[in-house]
Structures are given as C-alpha cells and as structure tokens.
Amino acid sequence: MSASPRSKFSLIFNSKPVLFLILVILIWVTISVVKVSYRKYLLSREAEKVKQEVQDLDKQNSQLQGYLEYLRSDSFVEKEARSKLNLKKEGENVVVVPPGGSFKETPASQTASPAGAFGAAEQPKKSWWWKWWEYFFE
C-alpha cells in the first residue's frame, strides 16, 4: 500500500524538526523586518532634521544677503566714513560737544584736515606708561 500524497505532506509538516525549522525561519524573518523598519524610521527622522537644517541655513543665507546689500549701500558707506574716519559732507558744519556739556560750532571753511573737528590737536595727552602699553600690546 502506498501512502497518499496528502498523508506524506501532513507527516512532513507535523514532524517536530520541520515545525521547529519553520518557527526559526519565521522568527528570523520577523526580526529582519523589524530591523529594516527601525532603520527606515531612523533615516526618516534624520531626513527631517536635515530638511529643517536646510531651511534654517536658507533663512540665514537670505539674512546675510540682506546684510551684504546693506553693507554695499551708500548709506552704510557714508555712516562708516562719518563714524570711523571722522569725515563730513562738503558744506556741512561740525559740532563738537566736549564732556563738560558746552559746545562749539566749527564752520566747514575752518576744518582743513579730513578728520574735521576731531583732529590730532584735540586728542588728550597720553601718559608715558600708556604709550608703552600701546607700543607693545597693540
């Protein structure tokens, strides 16, 4: 008597070693799927962080572009010339206010140096030790 194909199939799948092997394969597949899903989750979080960083850098770039345009403008150049180089416009009167509170107006025709009213003649005298300090450390 020959065993039917159905009974051979049920004998193979009802044996303990085959069931154990199927269980091990199922566990291995499940663990692999969980690992891949977790990696995908981590990569999506990292991609969101990178997108946010790109947006922040674009915003910072646009702010820096605006600042660069301001630095190239005539109003900035004029402001820096006035504050750092002590220059003035032609025909403009310079007013010097000393720390005491009284002021003196100097007409444009009397200021010959580019420094205007803030020339070297009005600079306070520096002590000898301060001059040495500037000589060595500045």
Secondary structure, 3 states (H helix, E strand, C coil): CCCCHHHHHHHHHCCHHHHHHHHHHHHHHHHHHHHHHHHHHHHHHHHHHHHHHHHHHHHHHHHHHHHHHHHHCHHHHHHHHHHHHCCCCCCCCEEECCCCCCCEEECHHHCCCCCHHHCHHHCCCCCHHHHHHHHHHC
